[in-house]
Amino acid sequence: MKAMILAAGRGERMRPLTDTVPKPLLRIGGQTLIERHVYALARAGITELIINHAYLGEQIVQALGDGDAYGVSISYSPETGGSLETGGGILNALPLLGTAPFLVVNGDIWADFPFDSLPSQPDGLAHLVMVENPENHPQGDFSLSGGRMSQQGPAMLTFSGIGVYRPELFAGCTPGVFPLAPILRKTMDAGQVSGEHYTGSWFDVGTPERLDAVNRVIINLQ
């Protein structure tokens, strides 16, 4: 299975730290966010990686190169006109991702999720990893019940930014800027999205304050 790391976001909420550095290159515990993903994917045996980039993307390419130093092979999907958002970015990278299901992980999260536990053939068009709702997002995103995802329900959880998708999920999509969430909602309504609830460590590193908080947690764990 191939994996895509989403790294094209501008990181507006992380300013001024992201004025000169793309968010995935910010450090937690002495390691950049994106390096942690690369190492974790390599440990899981996932060695064919695609990384999209836009804002200050050349820094990501310079930092990771072809991936040989990490034991992986990295291809890049540049978004030269600016970020295409999650949906548009994945669609743009489909020629690199191929025809089999692939893993996607947000470049701005920190988690100890075991990537090798994900299904290589999801039951449906997508499989999402859900986590408990953080303080900054108490309403959650989607509901998980009996291993199936729905838009609403009693068990509302937050999407972790980790998922496995079949290329067919994007059938009929037009190249350009568009989010992923509406596609997932439509596909949930068709009963084609499975999910799991992960209770391990997971952090959305979205602001300087959260970056500092996660660094404090990681230091205490070491």
Secondary structure, 3 states (H helix, E strand, C coil): CCEEEEECCCCHHHCCHHHCCCHHHCEECCEEHHHHHHHHHHHCCCCEEEEEECCCHHHHHHHHCCCHHHCCEEEEEECCCCCCHHHHHHHHHHHHHCCCCEEEEECCEEECCCHHHCCCCCCCCEEEEEECCCCCCCCCCEEEECCEEECCCCCEEEEEEEEEECHHHHCCCCCCCCCCHHHHHHHHHCCCEEEEECCCCEEECCCHHHHHHHHHHHHHHC
